[in-house]
């Protein structure tokens, strides 16, 4: 697991760009966190890095928004905040959004847990300060290593000397079991 401290919007954009670079269809990315922790903002950063130019807003009232990146890859953004677990989740059109050619982002995945496959990348965002967030990222060791390398130029090895806005906490990917 990678633990990052995002100290502002620029750090979130850098993380979004790094995630965008490692995602290939089919991929499922889940985002967990309290209201206002930046789940939709992080998805927007990933979509921007993949070339999406249209407005990217939270799909919480519609449950889903779909886009295409610069290469035509389908990108789906689901917000299950208003979806009740159980029969509501069972009736949702999962197959429309979890196709082999798509990258799918799911906020509030708890509502669909029994219907969702295991996430390729699971992101948990936590409030740290008014403009800072912690991002805990669980993925395969290979994906975590690539993210670590991609963020290498913007990661502060010494949290006492912040220079870039993204800092590691916890163990580095090469230290994970």
Buried (B, 14 or more C-beta within 10 A) or exposed (E): EBBBBBBEEEBBBBBBBBBBBBBEEBBBBBBBBEEEBBBBBBBBBBBBBBBBEEEBEBBBEEBBBBBBBEEEBBBBBBBBBEBEBEEBBEEBEBEEBBBEEBBBBBBBBBBBEEBBEEBBBBBBBBBBEEEBBBBBBBBEEEBBBBBBEBBEEBBBEEEEEEEBBBBBEEEBBEEEE
